[in-house]
Amino acid sequence: MNPIIQIKNLSKAFDLSKRNVPIVKGTVVTLPKRDIEVLKDINLEILSGEYLLIFGPSGCGKTTLLNLILGLETPTSGKIIVHDKNLGKMTSPEKSIFRSKNFSTIFQNSYWLKSLNVLENVALPLYLRGLSKRSAQMRAHEALAISGMHEFALSRPNELSSGEQQRVSLARAIVSDAPIIIADEPTGNLDSRAGHKLMAILDQEHRQGKTIVLVTHNLSYLVHADKKIAMEDGQIIGRFTGDSLPADIKKELEEE
Amino acid sequence: MKFTLLLQIVLRNMLSRKLRFVFTLLASAIAVGSTIFLFSLGYGLEEISTEQLVKSDALLQIEVSSTKPTEIKLNDEMISQIKSIAEVSSVASSTSLAGKIIIDDKLLDSPFYAASESYYPLAGIDLKKGRFPAPEEKNYLLLSERTVSALGATGDNILNKKLNYKLIVPAVLGQQDSSDYIYEATVIGIIANQKSAFVYVSGADAKLAGAESYSVLKVKADNKNDIIALRKKVENLGLKTIYVGDTLQEMNRFFGYFRLILGGFALIGVAIALFGMFNTLTVSLMERIKEISLLKILGSKEKIIFWMFALESLIFGLLGFALGIVLFLLSKAIVLSFFSSLASRLGNTSINIFNTPAFLIVVVFSITMLLGFLAGLLPARRALKVNPLDIQRFE
């Protein structure tokens, strides 16, 4: 299978000089430059239709990696190639259009256009692509049926529980039929039952050929993914395919 | 995204904060309404003031009187001299007299004017009833409405009635010994004037009464451009001239300043409305950072985000304009009904003090839409700069 996402020598550093205390020497005030390197020399290939799970402690760079893949952040060095297109060579509006065609996203928290109901929020990615209201809402109904939220179509998203909102988020992610689903801690705010429901829907999407990149803390979800990556301190510390953690990774995480 | 969908989203978003929406809309509407109100009032007053001048041939004529009535007399010889001036088209005369109208056993003192028949159109006199005299017609009377009411009559029952009157000629105009002569004439017209009591009679009557010269002449030129030369030539005869064009020029200057002041007031209203609109859109932007971030993550084109804000400000402009027109019409109706009731209490006819030319509406509409768009421009541009990652930062 061909890699759908290629990450080559990727590094990302944040300039925190604005947050630093100025140094005053006589009449000269300087801000010390202090970069924090959150990702260091990441190399990764994600195959089309693959289910990749990324885990690691908080602050290890998982979310930054996802943001870079989505083109929401710019790498300090290295490159990200999605569908043979180098994200680094795209302008911001180009990235936006590229994102709408290739990615669906789910975050830990749910975000909505408050003036729209559930059905319209789910149809939003299709509206943005220029589909008519009728056909967009027809597909939104189907997506809501898949996520089991069809009966809430006319509710306001904020009237729903966190678990229900996440299932609506998932419906919005699958409605556009984008080949890659990026999920950043989608079960982070859910109880285990709601979390498992959501993971089951992701499994279903994976079976239908979608590429899934999932970031999670919950190691019980390792079983869902084809490939697992452990991260620590901005680096990939292990890659494996089994359902349980290799001893060396388990040890490192425990030490952490 | 289809335009109708975008419009729906924008409208729903605007209506989601009803109170803010209403106040912002009211600010725009008041600015539009007060601007049209003030300018309509300005144009209306200007029209009332200049209508009489423009309606008559006033701009084609000069009024001539003597600087020294005892030495330089406005008599037939002088009229002949004036008529010989190349620029002159016609000359009409009027003589101011005193007199008494005799009706049954009553006597009514009144100013009398003995005029040539060509004087009436040049003086812009309007008739309420009846007709003007025919050329060379004698023994007629034109009474003002006030004179009719002072005689205890109405226009209908006094028209075509024969009345007796006496004339008194001021010493400066000629003899004084004809005051006992009683004239008889028919009332052929009622002049539309409720404020002053006066009577117009035939110019021949003044001569009969012994008047040797006229009080005032109206000299009409062929062309408005000849007025300057004509005035100069008439003044060279030792006469004094008055031209209403001078007054009109002064009035135009006055109304020019008046419009500037009104424009200043309107500008304050517009600035407040503009600030209100800008403030609403900026607050709306701050509240919707996460929504804009979401749209960017979902792959929205920049123009959709831009138009979300620009459209909102244009809608404020459009609705503000429509509501402003309604406010203007309401306030105009209130003011006019007040003036109408005041006029009927004072026994006058009501007049429309507003004039709203179509170009004023077009200009206000264009400015409202332009300013509306400009008010939304900055928030719209700021929305484009929102970082999609702000969705996570603004938790």
Interface residues (C-beta under 8 A of the other chain):
Chain A: T63 N67 L70 L72 E73 P93 S96 I97 F98 R99 S100 K101 T105 F107 N109 Y111 W112 L113 K114 S115 L116 L124 P125 Y127 L128 R129 G130 S132 K133
Chain B: M1 K2 T4 L5 I9 R12 N13 S16 K290 E291 S293 L294 L295 K296 I297 L298 G299 S300 K301 E302 I304 P388 L389 I391 Q392 E395
